[in-house]
């Protein structure tokens, strides 16, 4: 059975602990989410998430983690206003 986690980022510390325990028991769940969002193959996600992975904003965009890089505070403010 596949489960879907809708994370609102407004939960309590207990909510976070429950989610962390779930993901630690089922690491494939996290990989599936990252694979789905980025379009990267599972094998690459497994390799890239084995340890901390630091990326530049442009690398994160090319990887599929973000849609675009905002280069100025004005662009950030405009994007936040939408």
N, C-alpha and C positions, 0 to 999 in steps of 0.2 A: 504494500500500500504506500502510495506517495503522499507525503504531508507537505503543506505549504505554510510557511511562516510569514505573516504580515507583521513586520516590525515597525511600530509607530514611533519609536524613540522617545516615547513619553511615559514609559513604564517605570516601575520602582526597581530598586536594587534586587529585590526578590525575583521580579520578572526576568531581569538580566541573568541572574544566577540559574534560573530554570532553563532559559534558552541556552546558556553556556553548557550546562550539564547535558542537555539534549544533543547539542552539536558535538560534544566530546565523545558521546556514545555512538554517534552516527556521522563521522567526518565526511562521508560522501554527500550528505545533505548540503553542507556549505559549498563543496566543490560544484555540485549541480547548479546552485544559484549563481555562482561566479561564472561558470561556463555558459549558462543561459544568457546572462547579461552581456558578457564580453564577446561571445562567439568563438572564444579560444577553445582548442581541444582539451579534453579532460587531462590528458597526459601533461600538457604544458601547465595547466593550472596546478596539478599535483606538484610538479617540479618548482613552480614559482611561489607556491604557498608553503613549501616545506620549511622555509625560514623567512624572516622579515625581508621584504623586497621594496627598496626605495626606488621611486621613479620620478623623473622630471614631469612637469605638467604635460609636456608634449608626448612623452613616453606613455603616460597614463591615457591620454587621448587615443594614441595609436593602438594601445592594448584593448581599448573598448570600455575602460572604467568610467570615463567622463565624456561628455558630448563636445565640449569646447573649452578652450582656455580663455579666460577673461583677462585682458592685459592691463586694464586700468580700473581704478576705484569707481569711475563713472559708469563703466560697463557693468561692474558688480552691482552697483546701486540700481541700475536700470533692470538688470536681470531679476533682482530681488523684488522689485516693484510689480513684476508681472504676476 
